[in-house]
Amino acid sequence: MSAYSAAATTAATPARGRVRAAWTLALMTTLCAELTFTAVAVPVTWILLPLLMLMYGAGVLLIRELTVRVGGGWPSLVALGVAYELAEDGLGLQALNSPDMYGAADWGMRALGINWTYWDSQIGIHVVLSVLLPVMILNMLFPQFRGKPYLRTPGLVVAGVLAVLGVFGLRFVIAGTENPDYQLAWGWTVAYVALIAVFAWVGLRVLPRRFGPDPAPSTKSAPRPVIVGIVSGYLTMAFLTTLLPLGLGPVLLFGDAMAPGFRLFAGAATAIMAGWLIVIWRRTANWNDSHRIWLAGGILVSHTAFMIPASLLSVFLGLITIGLEVAALIMLSRHLRRRDGVVAAPR
């Protein structure tokens, strides 16, 4: 989509609907990435909601808006999601390099000054839970804006400024209190800025020319929606338990029985397998919103359940959160069924 056509489309779209979609995405990405995940094990996360809305909400809104303006699709969102992760964990939290932040250096492989296992886990978490899943849900909630900008140019600029402020907020509010004695070396800062620029260029310039927003459907069929939910839930739990300690506590699954290098490989392989399956499924002729709801449900319920072992309070909060997730997805299914007049309920 050209800049001119994007501007024309935005101008022709009711302002109230666009603004509502933008705010919903900002809230949705914060919910999916943190409030249904980290906040289950660390409830104090809720206190940081304004800062999280800056980093997650404005950051992912910026990614989504830039992608639709250049005619990009899911591959572009993935590339920009990696750039987003580098900005958050590399520049903001400094957790990719710090030997002390979160104890991430003890989760697996650390070499050349980088917490590789932590990095592996955060790429998967942020690309899927911060970017792809919220955008997919918003496409179902606001199908009239699919592939169209939510914001006009001034709004896009504001989102960009707020996202940058969010990175600084992470650096001075979270990293500054959790790991005040660590300062990222200037060499790493330059390296991360360069990598962010490369992934942004690939996502906004290279991938839109090679991949359209939606591929032509194949003649194959996707499995039943419930199977999609079960498989996505299992692979999500396998990815998280391979790379992260249960409930972000001190215990890694299999402990020392799994070598750090193999743990890193197994986590990456699980993520690649999940991505490959989803790419195959979404290209099938019968892929629909019911599949998408079960896909979202499997991922969300699994990633919340991962945090339950943190404490007795986490058990209580986790079960409530899972119940709310299931209820919200049932409500979404009913909303789609009423709106579209087709059966989209899980079966």
Beta strands, then each sheet from edge to edge (+ up, - down):
strand 1: 110-111
strand 2: 114-115
sheet 1: 1+ 2-
end
